[in-house]
Every structure is written in structure tokens, then in C-alpha cells.
Amino acid sequence: RPGQGNIMNFFGKK
Amino acid sequence: MLEARLEQASILKKVVDAIKDLVQDCNFDCNDSGIALQAMDNSHVALVSMMLKSDTFSPFRCDRNIALGINLNSFQKVLRCAQNEDILTLKADDSPDVVSLVFESSEQDRISEYDIKLMDIDQEHLGIPDTEYAATITMPSGEFQRICRDLSALSESVAIEAEKNAVKFVCNGDIGNGAISLRNHSSVEKPEQNVNIELSEPVALTFSLKYLVNFCKASGLSGSVKLCLSNEVPLLVEYELASNSYLRFYLAPKIGD
């Protein structure tokens, strides 16, 4: 998805 | 075992209605502090985080950690069998194959009992860092819903710009542009219309309206909604529920070229 951020880039896996 | 009694079935009905178009199968994680859920949408753009604290229920009993893997479509079908004012009780064994729901009418002597088959869901839990947001906006949930709906007719995305005492929702579309500005507003007579903007530094971020419109399905859960923003981090959209319970949505921002 160009232009759309991915939530996993902000919140790491536990 | 789990036994959790809700005075009004409507809370759970509304929660499931609000999230079921975003996430399909998810674990309801039960322990002595309450029932929690965390799930990402398929495209990993949004995250739902729900917490129903044990105080939301009366009584609440859960001796061990139990994960109830539920298909939300199935859950919604069963919850639709409950009247909004019914008393709802969730029950499950320690290693359950099913979750049981009992709906009791307070006015009639009717008791309805349903089971939902559980599924094994291998779900990743993300660590959500505690964030001091640069801007926190509290506004009527219906107002936010209307803004998102109106702007989604014009554009796929909205820029949310918070500055001192004002927040602006701006969109640029093929047919034209739109902008809605809200200022701090407080009224003793109509506190439900209050808008409060707390700001430590100006913020401007762009988000997909499709997701925001989806989050707004939770508007029936609370008269107000809280938007928390900081530059370059996901937006938090929070609906506060009674007893410190909440339904939160996180949305990754759009990234500029």
C-alpha cells in the first residue's frame, strides 16, 4: 500500500 | 472458569457491531482484571484494543487466563438474539470448546441460552507504547462521525491539523475540497456539545477516511470521543465506557512522498 503506513512499523510484536 | 454478568446486553452488542467490519476472528482474553481484545485489521493499517474491566460486570469471576477465540460474525448473530435491556451472562470453562451466553429479560420470565463454538486463533499481540500525545481533542462522537462521513464523500483521506485552540479537518478530492474547523467550546447548558483541545505542539497528520468512518460505528457507545495525535505516530480514537473500560482504535498515518 503505497502512502499508507503499517501499524506494525509503530507497535512492535510483544 | 469464567462467569461475567452484564446488566445490559447492549454494551457488548454495540462493541461487536463496532468492530466486526474491521476484524473477523479474535481472541477475547479473559483474566481476573476483565475481558480484553486486541486485533489488527487484515491490511495491518488499524488496530482495535478493547478493555472491559471486571467492574463493568457484576459479578465477575475468572480464575485463570482464558482466551475465547470467537468469529465476530457468529458473535453478532447470537448477540442479536438479545434484547438491549437483557441481562447478559458469559460463561466458559477453563479449557473451553464453547462460550455460553445467557440472556435474561428483567421484565419477563424469559431466559435464552446460546453457545458459540470457539476457534483456535493464533494472534500476535503488539506492544502499544505509552505515549504523551502532542494533541488531545475531545469532541461529541456524533460530530466526529458526521465530519468523517461528510469528508469521505469527497476524498479518500483527511488531514487533521491541530493548533492552538482549534482543530481542522481538511480534505482534497477530485470534485473539490472541504475543511471543517472546530474550536474549544464549553457550555454548561449543553456539555454534550463540548469540544476540548489540549495541545503541547501543533500536529498535522493525514489518515484514511475509510478507516475513520469504520471506527465511528462505535459512536453509540459514548457521547464523546477522544482523538490523540502526535506527529508520525498512529492516531488514537478512544471511546470511554463506564468503569474505566474502553474501546480504542489506532490508525497508522499516511506517509507523504
Interface residues (C-beta under 8 A of the other chain):
Chain A: R1 G3 Q4 G5 N6 I7 M8 N9 F10 F11 G12 K13 K14
Chain B: M40 S43 H44 V45 A46 L47 E124 H125 L126 G127 I128 P129 S208 V233 P234 Y250 L251 A252 P253 K254 I255 G256 D257
